[in-house]
């Protein structure tokens, strides 16, 4: 009976120590979310390259001017990039100048990493990346000013700061330069830059 009580006591003390260690580790772990890692790589609205964790240089993407950072859970069959944005002064437009690649998908997240919106080439108008992200009022105002219509998709979100990730499939190694060129053509534009467009 004494050995059983001693075993239970050791187990409880060990579990308590692990619990306390996890609680103390939480602040440092929480600071290393995707938002902060993207912030380390570039300014708001700047496109940054996201590569698989511990990737070897030159094995995932062709050369690019965008800063590059290693992230967990990135599929090496894709070229991935992201940008941070703020809706404080108006909406943000996210679009790609190039098109006609096999597959792409884009997601919008809030600062905490909650997925707010996702789309891919099959759901987009004519397979074109062209999103206008903003609050309900910002979207209404922007749509009233933009009478041309086109392929722009309004994305209403309830957040002030967020980030976007875009992934493009490299289905054949010979197509990597074209996919890389597509990713490099992606733009995140602040409200000030949208005037007159």
N, C-alpha and C positions, 0 to 999 in steps of 0.2 A: 504494500500500500504506500509506503514511504517513497519508493522509486517512482511510482505513478504521479504522486503529488510533486516530487522534484522535477520530473519531466514536464508536467504541465506548467510549473512555475518558470522553468527555463524557456519554454515555448512562448509564454506570455511576455516575459521580459524581452526576448529576442524580437517578437512581433512589435512590441512597443518601441524598441530602438529603431527598427526599420521604418516604422510609421513616422517617427520624429525626424529621421534623416530625410525622408521623402518630402516632408513639409518644409524643411529648411532648403531643400534643393529646388523647390518649385519656382521661386522668383528668378533664379538664373536660367532655368529651363524655359520659362515663359518669355523671357527677353529674347530668346533665339527663335522666335516664330518667323514665318515667311516674310511678314512685313519688315521686321528689323533686318533680316538678311538681305532683302532687296534694297533697303535703305543703305546698307553698307556698300552696295555695288553702284548706286547711282542716285541722282537727284530725282525728285518727283517728275513724272512725265517722261523720264529717260528710259528707253528700252534697254534692258539688260538680259544677257544670255544666262540660261539656267541649264547646267549640265548634271549628269549623274554623279553621285557622290564618289569621290576618289577616281574620277575619270582621268585617263592619260591624255596629255595635251595632243590635239590633232586627231583624236580617235572619234570624236563625237560630232564636231562641226567644222565647217570650212572657216577660213579666217574671217574675222568680223571686227569692226571698230567698237562694238558694244562690250561693256565690262562683262566678265564671266565669273560665275560662282557655282560651287558644287552643292547640290541639294540631294537629299534622300528621296526615294520614290519617283525618280525621273527615268522614264523608259528610254534606253539608248536608241530605239528605233525611231524616235521622234527628235526633232530640233525644237527646243522649248525656250521661250523668252517671256519676260514680264515687265510691267511698269506699275509704279505707284501713282495715285492721283488724289486730288482733293476736290470736293464739290462746294467748298466754302464760297467761292466767288462765281460759280456757274458750272455748267455741265462740262464733260470731257468727251471728245470724239476719239474713238479708236478705230483705225482703218489701215488697210494694206494697199499700197500702190499697185502691187502685182497680184496676179490671180492664176488660175488654171494649174493647181497642184492636186495631187491625188486625194488628200484628206487633211483638213485642219479642224481644230476645235479650240474655242476660247471660253474662259470662265472669268466671272467677276466675283471678287471676294470682299468682305469688309475687313477692317484692320485686324480683327481677331481670327480671321481665316475661315469664317462661315461662308459657304458658297451661296451667292445671291442670284446668279444667273449663269447659264451655260448655253452654248450654241455651237453648231458645227457647219461645215460647208453644205450639207444636205438640207439644213433648216434655214440657212441664210438666203436672201434674195439673190438669185443668179450665182450662188456660191461665193459671194463677195464679203470680205470682212469690212463692215462699216457699221459701227455701233455708236449711238449717242447715249451716254450714261449720265443720269442726273436724278434729282428729286422730281416728284410729280410736277411741281410748279415750274421747275427749270425745263423739263421736257415740254410742257404745254407752251411755254414762252418760245422755246427754240423751234418747235414745230410750226408755230404761228408765223415766225419770221422766215422759215424755209418753205417756200411754196413750190420748189422744184420737185419735191418727192424723191424719186430715185431709189437707191438701194439701202439708204440709211435706216437702221432699225433702232427705235427708241427703247432704252432699257431703264425702267424706273426702279430706283433703289432707295432704301431708307438708311442711309449712312452718310457721314461727312467725308471720311477718308476710306480709301479702298485700294485694291490692286487688281490687275488683270494678268492672266497667264494665257499664252497661246502656244499650241503644239501643232507641229506639221509633220506628217508621216514621211519618212524616207523609205519608200517601198523597194527601191533599187539603189544600190550604192552609186550608180552612174548619175542618178537624179539628185544626189546630195547638193551639188552647187546650185541647182535651180530652187530647191527647197530652202537652202540657206539664203538665197537672194530674196525669196518671198518673205522670210522672217525679218530680214534686214529692212524690208520696205514697210514694216508695220510702224505706225505713228500713234502716239498718244498726245493729243493736243488739248491744252487748257482753254478755258472759256475765252480768255483774252485773244487767243489765236484764232478762234472760230468766227470772229467778227468779219462779216463780208463773204462768208463761204456758204 
